Amino acid sequence: MRPKHPGRLVGSALAVGVVAALAAVGAGPISRALPVPAVADDAVSVQVTPGPLTLICPPAPARPAGADLGYEQFAPQPGPLSGHLGAAGAGVLEAWLTDDGHRYDLPEAGGLAHWTAPPPTAGPVGVFSFQPAPAAGMHAAATFAAASPSGDLRGLAAAACVTPAATQWLLGGNTEVGSTAVLTIQNPGVQPAVVTLRAFGSMGPVVLGGQGQLLVPAGGYEQVLLEAIAPGQRFLAVEVNATGSRVGAHLQTQALEGLLPRGVDLLAPTAPPAEQSVIAGIVSGGEPLGDPHAPVLRLLAPPPAAEHRDGGVMQAPGAAEAGEVVTAELTLFGPAGRTVLPGAETVTLEPGVVTEVSLGGLTAGDYVAVINADAPVVAGAAFTRFGAEAEDSLITGRPTDVAWIGAQPLPAIGEAGQVALPGGLRARLVLTALPEGGETASEEPAGEAPAEGEAATAVIFAYPPGGAVAQVTELTLYPGIIESLYLPMAAGRQPLLLVVETAGGLPVTWALELTADDGSMEPERLISVVVPVRAQVASGVVRVREQTVGGSLVP
């Protein structure tokens, strides 16, 4: 399968300049941003058919064009790459995959539509669509993963497929020598999209000039080599803004230290800028302070940007003004509950500057980070895992894999989330309940048992292949205490779709850890973390009333 409109790499020395400005053909579905008048008492309920849920998947990791230096001994060694793609929906009327202009219906059994297959070797996977069944709550998700046990692309890269949006943030990777960051932007719409990029680094906003704007054709995609347009950035954050059509964006990060692989991953968009957010699924190996391989948090307080709408200019709401200082309070929950990391409790952020906070000095184990700031902030995290040094290799040193994790909005009490499993990988669910409202202050010292009655219940629905009857597991979660659950791996038993619903008086956050072996005696050396997506609710009922418009009576 191949995309209908082949993409090209933007930003390389041979790339043709991108169109700098284009009149948008249409504004796309922006009705949600418009003010909604109060519904009169004479409004009536009308049954409508909800639109399908669209999910855009990332392409498989690949060495970018131009990586070959022309010397055989330094030629790229991508290594064997095995891809895994999983998509599933419960409570759907129908589901299908669109690729190269063709529609492929997903098989359905017992109300569960699913699709698992190796992805194409090049180009984006395609677009999944899930049509909700009438009067039924729908759960649907898709995840792409690719693993390579050796070569330059050694590692496990996985990311959730995303819904198209007008604005997306990606936080992670870098563009220093030896590293690559490839941004893929896909347009599933029927109109072209004009995409404007903003990039930020450790020194502040990066000037992109005309290279920060590109045209993505309808049904097509474009790829941007970020080290070509924003080189030498130790820390990196990218904002993707689209007009004319909504798009989906993913970021591939990969690094080499000399010839030693330093990991590969796929990044889905992180949570939009917010004063409160949470990052689940961080793993510490017990690295000491100052260790360059210790887990890290990355934070950015975006500066305001002028957004053009119908000839007007609107400032991004809540953004920190230039020259202002943003204060972010960090709270960590780990194996002993709330954990205090000296020097990392409060971070001062300069608007437009990406700041990295090392988490060295933590006890080995799982962690959740809660960010509270006095202005909107985007956040992400990363951790590494060492592999075994090959005995017959001329390259000395142990390779590493990296897992990037995007922030999630602070969950509401009782909120449900979902994730699809790509298959063929070990999967571990990591969950915790948060203090109400995500406050950084805690009444109990670190490690002390929570007060009686402070708990939440996580109900895990695991939908297996061949039917809609899910295996149900209940976990009692106490605030700040992390629980984990390995999912079954036996043939035919690994679930295709996970839905986590919560009950109780506390919000619950969670993430899915995926691991694979690299062929050595040390298992689970390749790792990635997938952030769940919120459940989509489509009631199928709207309220309408008659009103006079221009002297005519219209419904």
C-alpha positions as CSV (number, residue, x, y, z in Angstrom):
1,M,0.0,0.0,0.0
2,R,1.2,3.5,-0.8
3,P,-0.1,6.9,-0.1
4,K,-2.1,8.6,-2.9
5,H,0.1,11.6,-2.9
6,P,3.8,10.7,-2.4
7,G,5.4,12.9,0.2
8,R,8.7,14.7,-0.2
9,L,11.3,15.7,2.3
10,V,11.1,19.4,3.0
11,G,14.2,21.2,4.2
12,S,16.9,19.2,2.5
13,A,19.5,20.9,0.3
14,L,17.7,19.7,-2.8
15,A,14.2,20.5,-1.7
16,V,12.2,23.0,-3.7
17,G,11.0,26.0,-1.7
18,V,7.6,25.6,-0.2
19,V,4.7,27.9,-1.1
20,A,4.8,30.8,1.4
21,A,1.2,31.8,1.3
22,L,-2.0,30.4,0.0
23,A,-5.6,31.4,0.3
24,A,-7.4,28.7,2.2
25,V,-10.2,27.1,0.2
26,G,-12.3,26.5,3.3
27,A,-12.0,26.9,7.0
28,G,-12.9,23.3,7.9
29,P,-15.0,22.2,10.8
30,I,-14.7,25.2,13.2
31,S,-18.2,25.3,14.5
32,R,-17.0,24.1,18.0
33,A,-15.1,27.4,18.3
34,L,-18.1,29.6,17.6
35,P,-20.4,30.9,20.3
36,V,-23.4,28.8,20.8
37,P,-26.7,30.6,21.6
38,A,-28.9,29.5,24.4
39,V,-31.4,26.9,23.4
40,A,-35.0,28.1,23.7
41,D,-37.7,26.1,25.4
42,D,-39.3,25.3,22.1
43,A,-36.2,23.3,20.9
44,V,-36.8,19.8,19.8
45,S,-34.5,16.7,19.8
46,V,-33.5,15.4,16.4
47,Q,-31.8,12.1,15.8
48,V,-28.8,12.4,13.6
49,T,-26.1,10.1,12.4
50,P,-22.7,10.9,14.1
51,G,-19.8,11.4,11.9
52,P,-17.0,8.8,11.8
53,L,-14.0,9.0,14.1
54,T,-10.8,9.5,12.0
55,L,-7.4,8.2,13.2
56,I,-4.1,9.1,11.4
57,C,-1.2,6.7,12.0
58,P,2.5,7.5,11.7
59,P,4.9,6.1,9.1
60,A,7.5,3.5,10.0
61,P,10.9,4.8,11.2
62,A,13.5,5.3,8.4
63,R,16.9,6.9,7.9
64,P,16.3,10.2,6.2
65,A,17.5,10.9,2.7
66,G,21.0,12.2,2.6
67,A,22.2,10.0,5.6
68,D,24.7,8.2,3.3
69,L,28.0,10.1,3.4
70,G,29.3,8.2,0.3
71,Y,31.7,6.0,2.2
72,E,30.9,2.3,2.4
73,Q,32.2,1.9,6.0
74,F,29.9,4.7,7.1
75,A,26.9,3.7,5.1
76,P,23.6,3.7,7.0
77,Q,22.7,0.4,8.6
78,P,19.0,0.6,9.3
79,G,18.8,-3.0,10.5
80,P,15.8,-5.4,10.2
81,L,12.5,-3.6,11.0
82,S,9.3,-5.4,12.0
83,G,6.2,-3.4,12.1
84,H,3.1,-3.9,14.2
85,L,-0.2,-2.1,13.6
86,G,-3.4,-2.6,15.7
87,A,-6.7,-0.9,15.3
88,A,-9.9,-1.8,17.1
89,G,-13.3,-0.4,17.9
90,A,-16.2,-1.5,20.1
91,G,-19.7,-0.3,19.6
92,V,-19.1,0.6,16.0
93,L,-21.4,0.3,13.0
94,E,-18.6,-0.1,10.6
95,A,-14.9,0.6,10.3
96,W,-12.5,0.9,7.4
97,L,-8.9,1.8,6.4
98,T,-8.4,4.3,3.6
99,D,-5.1,4.0,1.7
100,D,-4.0,5.1,-1.8
101,G,-7.6,6.1,-2.4
102,H,-8.9,2.6,-1.7
103,R,-11.2,1.5,1.2
104,Y,-10.5,-1.7,3.1
105,D,-13.3,-2.7,5.5
106,L,-12.1,-3.9,8.9
107,P,-13.4,-7.4,9.9
108,E,-16.1,-7.3,12.6
109,A,-17.1,-10.1,15.0
110,G,-19.5,-9.7,17.9
111,G,-19.5,-5.9,17.7
112,L,-15.7,-5.6,17.7
113,A,-14.1,-4.4,14.5
114,H,-10.3,-4.9,14.4
115,W,-7.4,-4.9,12.0
116,T,-3.9,-6.2,12.6
117,A,-1.3,-6.5,9.9
118,P,2.3,-5.5,9.1
119,P,2.3,-1.9,7.8
120,P,3.8,-0.9,4.5
121,T,7.5,-0.6,4.3
122,A,7.5,3.1,3.3
123,G,5.1,6.0,3.7
124,P,2.2,6.6,6.1
125,V,0.1,3.6,7.0
126,G,-3.2,5.2,6.1
127,V,-6.3,6.5,7.8
128,F,-8.7,4.5,10.0
129,S,-12.4,5.5,10.2
130,F,-14.9,4.2,12.8
131,Q,-18.6,4.9,12.4
132,P,-20.4,4.8,15.8
133,A,-23.4,2.5,16.1
134,P,-26.7,4.2,16.8
135,A,-27.5,4.7,20.5
136,A,-24.2,3.0,21.6
137,G,-21.1,4.3,23.3
138,M,-18.1,3.8,21.0
139,H,-14.5,3.0,21.9
140,A,-12.0,3.0,19.2
141,A,-8.2,3.4,19.0
142,A,-5.2,2.5,16.8
143,T,-1.5,2.2,17.6
144,F,1.5,1.7,15.3
145,A,4.8,0.2,16.5
146,A,8.1,-0.8,14.8
147,A,11.0,-2.7,16.3
148,S,14.5,-3.3,15.2
149,P,17.0,-5.4,17.3
150,S,20.1,-3.9,15.6
151,G,21.4,-1.3,13.2
152,D,21.1,2.4,13.3
153,L,17.4,2.2,14.0
154,R,17.8,-0.2,16.9
155,G,14.9,0.3,19.2
156,L,11.1,0.1,19.6
157,A,9.1,3.1,18.3
158,A,5.4,3.3,19.0
159,A,2.7,5.9,19.0
160,A,-1.0,6.2,19.0
161,C,-2.8,7.2,15.8
162,V,-4.3,10.7,16.3
163,T,-7.4,12.6,15.3
164,P,-6.8,15.5,12.9
165,A,-6.6,18.9,14.5
166,A,-5.9,22.5,13.6
167,T,-3.1,22.9,16.2
168,Q,-0.7,20.3,17.6
169,W,2.4,20.3,19.8
170,L,5.3,17.9,19.6
171,L,8.0,18.0,22.3
172,G,11.1,15.8,22.2
173,G,14.3,14.8,20.4
174,N,17.0,17.2,19.2
175,T,18.8,18.3,16.0
176,E,22.4,18.1,17.2
177,V,25.0,16.3,15.2
178,G,24.2,12.6,15.1
179,S,20.5,13.1,15.8
180,T,17.6,13.3,13.4
181,A,14.0,14.5,13.8
182,V,11.6,13.9,10.9
183,L,8.1,15.6,11.2
184,T,5.3,13.9,9.2
185,I,2.2,15.9,8.5
186,Q,-0.8,14.1,7.0
187,N,-4.0,15.6,5.6
188,P,-7.0,13.2,5.4
189,G,-9.3,16.0,4.2
190,V,-10.7,16.8,0.8
191,Q,-9.1,20.2,0.7
192,P,-5.4,21.2,0.9
193,A,-4.0,22.4,4.2
194,V,-1.6,25.3,4.6
195,V,0.6,24.4,7.6
196,T,2.7,26.9,9.6
197,L,5.4,25.6,11.9
198,R,6.8,27.3,15.0
199,A,10.0,25.7,16.5
200,F,11.6,26.4,19.9
201,G,14.9,25.3,21.4
202,S,17.1,25.7,24.4
203,M,17.9,29.3,23.3
204,G,14.4,30.3,22.5
205,P,12.3,30.6,19.3
206,V,14.0,29.3,16.1
207,V,13.7,31.5,13.0
208,L,12.4,29.3,10.2
209,G,11.6,32.0,7.7
210,G,9.9,30.6,4.5
211,Q,10.8,27.1,5.5
212,G,8.2,27.2,8.3
213,Q,5.3,27.1,5.9
214,L,4.2,24.3,3.6
215,L,1.3,23.0,1.6
216,V,-0.1,19.5,2.3
217,P,-2.3,18.2,-0.5
218,A,-5.7,16.7,0.2
219,G,-5.3,13.1,1.0
220,G,-1.5,13.4,1.0
221,Y,1.4,14.0,3.3
222,E,4.6,16.0,3.7
223,Q,7.8,15.3,5.7
224,V,10.0,17.9,7.2
225,L,13.6,17.2,8.1
226,L,13.9,19.4,11.2
227,E,17.7,19.4,11.4
228,A,17.7,21.1,8.0
229,I,15.5,24.0,9.1
230,A,16.3,24.1,12.8
231,P,19.8,22.7,13.2
232,G,21.9,22.4,16.4
233,Q,19.0,22.4,18.8
234,R,19.8,20.4,21.9
235,F,16.1,20.5,23.0
236,L,13.2,20.8,20.6
237,A,9.5,21.6,20.5
238,V,7.4,22.2,17.4
239,E,3.9,23.7,17.0
240,V,2.0,22.6,13.9
241,N,-0.8,25.0,12.8
242,A,-3.1,24.1,9.9
243,T,-5.7,26.1,8.0
244,G,-8.0,24.9,5.2
245,S,-8.1,21.3,6.6
246,R,-7.2,19.6,9.8
247,V,-4.1,17.5,9.8
248,G,-2.3,14.8,11.9
249,A,1.3,15.1,12.9
250,H,3.9,12.7,14.3
251,L,7.7,13.1,15.0
252,Q,10.4,10.5,14.5
253,T,13.4,10.9,16.6
254,Q,16.7,8.9,16.2
255,A,20.2,9.3,17.4
256,L,23.7,7.8,17.0
257,E,26.7,8.5,19.2
258,G,29.4,7.8,16.7
259,L,28.3,4.5,15.3
260,L,26.5,3.5,18.6
261,P,22.7,3.4,18.4
262,R,21.1,5.8,20.9
263,G,17.5,4.9,20.3
264,V,14.5,5.6,18.1
265,D,11.0,6.6,18.9
266,L,7.8,8.0,17.4
267,L,6.1,10.9,19.1
268,A,2.4,11.7,19.0
269,P,1.2,15.2,19.8
270,T,1.5,16.1,23.5
271,A,-1.4,17.7,25.4
272,P,-2.1,21.3,24.4
273,P,-0.6,24.1,26.6
274,A,-2.3,24.0,30.0
275,E,-1.6,25.2,33.5
276,Q,-2.0,21.6,34.8
277,S,-0.9,18.4,33.1
278,V,0.4,14.9,34.0
279,I,2.9,12.5,32.5
280,A,2.5,8.8,33.3
281,G,4.8,5.9,32.4
282,I,8.2,7.4,33.4
283,V,10.7,4.7,34.4
284,S,13.8,5.3,36.4
285,G,16.7,2.9,36.4
286,G,18.1,4.4,39.6
287,E,20.5,6.6,37.8
288,P,22.5,8.9,40.0
289,L,22.5,12.7,39.9
290,G,24.3,14.1,36.9
291,D,23.9,10.9,34.9
292,P,23.3,11.9,31.2
293,H,21.0,8.8,30.8
294,A,18.7,9.7,33.7
295,P,15.0,10.3,32.9
296,V,14.2,13.9,32.0
297,L,11.3,16.3,31.9
298,R,11.0,18.9,29.2
299,L,8.9,22.0,29.6
300,L,8.0,25.0,27.4
301,A,5.9,28.0,28.2
302,P,4.8,29.1,24.6
303,P,4.9,32.8,23.8
304,P,1.8,34.3,22.3
305,A,1.3,34.0,18.5
306,A,-0.9,36.0,16.3
307,E,-3.6,33.8,14.7
308,H,-5.3,35.1,11.5
309,R,-9.0,34.5,11.3
310,D,-11.1,36.1,8.6
311,G,-8.6,39.0,8.3
312,G,-8.4,39.6,12.0
313,V,-5.6,39.0,14.5
314,M,-6.2,37.2,17.8
315,Q,-3.6,36.5,20.5
316,A,-3.3,33.0,21.8
317,P,-5.2,33.1,25.1
318,G,-3.3,32.6,28.4
319,A,0.1,32.5,26.7
320,A,3.0,34.0,28.7
321,E,4.1,37.4,27.4
322,A,7.7,38.0,26.3
323,G,9.8,38.9,29.3
324,E,7.5,37.3,31.8
325,V,8.7,34.4,33.9
326,V,6.5,31.3,34.3
327,T,6.8,29.2,37.5
328,A,6.1,25.5,37.2
329,E,5.7,23.2,40.3
330,L,6.6,19.6,39.8
331,T,5.3,16.7,41.9
332,L,6.6,13.2,41.4
333,F,4.8,10.0,42.5
334,G,6.8,6.8,42.6
335,P,7.3,3.5,44.3
336,A,7.0,5.1,47.8
337,G,4.2,7.5,46.9
338,R,4.9,11.2,46.7
339,T,8.7,11.7,46.1
340,V,10.7,14.9,46.7
341,L,13.6,15.5,44.3
342,P,15.7,18.3,45.7
343,G,16.2,21.1,43.2
344,A,13.4,19.9,40.9
345,E,10.3,21.0,42.9
346,T,10.0,24.4,41.2
347,V,11.2,25.3,37.8
348,T,11.4,28.8,36.3
349,L,10.6,29.0,32.6
350,E,11.3,31.8,30.2
351,P,8.6,32.0,27.5
352,G,9.8,30.4,24.2
353,V,12.7,28.5,25.8
354,V,12.6,24.7,26.1
355,T,13.9,23.7,29.6
356,E,15.0,20.2,30.6
357,V,14.9,18.9,34.1
358,S,17.0,15.9,35.0
359,L,15.3,13.2,37.2
360,G,18.6,11.6,38.3
361,G,18.8,10.5,41.9
362,L,15.4,8.7,42.0
363,T,15.0,5.2,43.2
364,A,14.5,2.7,40.5
365,G,10.8,2.2,39.5
366,D,7.7,3.7,37.9
367,Y,6.9,7.4,38.2
368,V,4.2,9.9,37.4
369,A,4.9,13.7,37.1
370,V,2.3,16.3,37.8
371,I,2.9,19.8,36.5
372,N,1.2,22.9,37.9
373,A,2.2,26.3,36.4
374,D,0.9,29.8,36.6
375,A,0.7,30.0,32.7
376,P,0.0,27.4,30.0
377,V,2.9,25.0,29.5
378,V,3.5,22.0,27.2
379,A,5.4,19.1,28.7
380,G,7.0,15.8,27.9
381,A,9.4,13.2,29.4
382,A,11.9,10.7,28.2
383,F,13.9,7.8,29.7
384,T,16.5,5.3,28.3
385,R,17.1,1.6,28.6
386,F,20.5,0.0,28.1
387,G,21.1,-3.0,25.8
388,A,23.9,-5.6,25.9
389,E,27.2,-4.9,24.3
390,A,27.7,-7.1,21.3
391,E,30.7,-9.4,21.9
392,D,31.7,-9.6,18.2
393,S,31.1,-6.0,17.4
394,L,33.9,-3.5,16.6
395,I,31.8,-0.8,18.3
396,T,32.5,-0.5,22.0
397,G,29.8,0.6,24.4
398,R,26.2,-0.4,25.2
399,P,23.5,0.7,22.9
400,T,20.4,2.4,24.4
401,D,16.8,2.8,23.4
402,V,14.7,5.9,24.3
403,A,11.0,6.3,25.2
404,W,9.4,9.7,24.8
405,I,6.2,10.4,26.6
406,G,3.8,13.2,25.9
407,A,1.8,14.9,28.7
408,Q,-1.8,14.3,29.2
409,P,-4.5,16.8,30.4
410,L,-5.2,16.5,34.0
411,P,-7.9,13.8,34.0
412,A,-11.4,14.4,35.3
413,I,-12.9,12.2,37.9
414,G,-14.5,9.2,36.3
415,E,-13.0,9.9,32.9
416,A,-12.4,7.0,30.5
417,G,-9.4,6.4,28.2
418,Q,-8.6,3.8,25.6
419,V,-5.6,2.4,23.6
420,A,-5.2,-0.3,20.9
421,L,-2.5,-2.9,21.2
422,P,-0.4,-3.4,18.0
423,G,0.3,-7.1,18.8
424,G,3.6,-9.1,19.0
425,L,4.9,-7.0,21.9
426,R,4.9,-7.3,25.7
427,A,2.4,-4.8,27.2
428,R,2.3,-3.5,30.7
429,L,-0.4,-1.1,32.0
430,V,0.8,1.5,34.6
431,L,-1.9,3.3,36.6
432,T,-2.2,5.6,39.6
433,A,-4.8,7.8,41.3
434,L,-3.9,11.4,41.8
435,P,-4.8,13.7,44.7
436,E,-8.0,15.5,43.9
437,G,-7.3,18.4,41.6
438,G,-3.7,17.3,41.1
439,E,-2.5,19.5,44.0
440,T,1.2,19.4,44.6
441,A,0.8,19.6,48.3
442,S,0.1,16.3,50.1
443,E,-1.1,15.8,53.7
444,E,0.8,12.6,54.0
445,P,4.7,12.4,54.1
446,A,6.3,10.4,51.3
447,G,5.7,6.7,51.8
448,E,2.9,7.0,54.4
449,A,-0.3,5.1,53.8
450,P,-3.2,7.2,52.5
451,A,-6.1,8.1,54.7
452,E,-9.0,5.6,54.8
453,G,-11.6,6.2,52.1
454,E,-9.2,8.0,49.7
455,A,-9.2,5.6,46.7
456,A,-10.4,5.2,43.2
457,T,-11.4,2.1,41.2
458,A,-10.0,1.4,37.7
459,V,-12.2,-0.9,35.7
460,I,-10.1,-2.4,32.8
461,F,-12.0,-3.7,29.8
462,A,-9.7,-5.9,27.6
463,Y,-11.4,-6.7,24.3
464,P,-9.9,-9.9,22.7
465,P,-10.1,-10.9,19.1
466,G,-13.3,-12.5,17.9
467,G,-15.9,-10.9,20.2
468,A,-17.2,-8.0,22.1
469,V,-17.2,-9.7,25.5
470,A,-14.4,-8.1,27.3
471,Q,-12.3,-9.5,30.2
472,V,-12.9,-7.1,33.1
473,T,-10.3,-6.4,35.8
474,E,-10.8,-4.1,38.7
475,L,-8.0,-2.4,40.6
476,T,-8.2,-0.2,43.7
477,L,-5.9,2.8,43.4
478,Y,-4.7,5.0,46.2
479,P,-3.4,8.5,45.6
480,G,0.2,8.6,44.4
481,I,0.7,4.8,44.7
482,I,1.5,3.3,41.3
483,E,0.1,-0.1,40.2
484,S,1.1,-2.1,37.1
485,L,-0.5,-5.0,35.3
486,Y,1.0,-7.2,32.6
487,L,-1.4,-8.1,29.8
488,P,-1.6,-11.8,28.6
489,M,0.7,-12.7,25.7
490,A,-0.6,-16.2,24.9
491,A,-1.7,-16.7,21.3
492,G,-5.3,-15.5,20.7
493,R,-5.5,-14.0,24.2
494,Q,-3.8,-10.7,24.0
495,P,-6.4,-8.0,23.8
496,L,-6.8,-5.8,20.8
497,L,-8.4,-2.9,22.7
498,L,-8.1,-1.6,26.2
499,V,-10.6,0.7,27.8
500,V,-10.0,2.0,31.3
501,E,-13.0,3.5,33.1
502,T,-12.6,5.0,36.6
503,A,-14.9,5.5,39.6
504,G,-14.5,7.0,43.0
505,G,-13.5,10.4,44.2
506,L,-10.0,10.7,42.6
507,P,-8.8,11.2,39.0
508,V,-6.8,8.4,37.5
509,T,-3.9,8.6,35.0
510,W,-2.3,5.7,33.1
511,A,-0.1,4.8,30.2
512,L,0.8,1.6,28.2
513,E,4.4,0.4,28.2
514,L,5.4,-1.8,25.2
515,T,8.7,-3.8,25.2
516,A,10.5,-6.1,22.9
517,D,13.7,-8.2,23.0
518,D,16.9,-7.2,21.0
519,G,18.1,-10.8,20.6
520,S,20.4,-10.7,23.6
521,M,20.2,-12.5,26.9
522,E,18.6,-9.4,28.5
523,P,14.9,-9.3,27.8
524,E,12.8,-6.2,27.2
525,R,15.7,-4.0,26.2
526,L,13.6,-2.2,23.6
527,I,10.9,0.0,25.0
528,S,8.3,2.6,24.1
529,V,5.3,4.2,25.9
530,V,1.9,4.9,24.4
531,V,-0.3,7.5,25.9
532,P,-4.1,6.7,25.9
533,V,-6.7,8.8,24.1
534,R,-9.9,10.0,25.7
535,A,-13.1,8.1,24.9
536,Q,-15.1,9.7,22.1
537,V,-18.8,10.3,23.0
538,A,-21.3,10.8,20.2
539,S,-24.9,10.8,21.4
540,G,-26.5,11.1,18.0
541,V,-29.0,13.6,19.3
542,V,-29.0,17.3,18.7
543,R,-31.4,20.1,19.9
544,V,-32.8,22.4,17.2
545,R,-35.2,25.3,17.1
546,E,-36.6,27.7,14.6
547,Q,-35.2,31.3,14.3
548,T,-35.6,34.2,11.8
549,V,-32.5,34.8,9.7
550,G,-32.6,37.7,7.2
551,G,-36.4,37.9,7.3
552,S,-36.9,34.2,6.6
553,L,-37.9,31.5,9.0
554,V,-35.4,28.7,9.0
555,P,-34.9,25.7,11.2
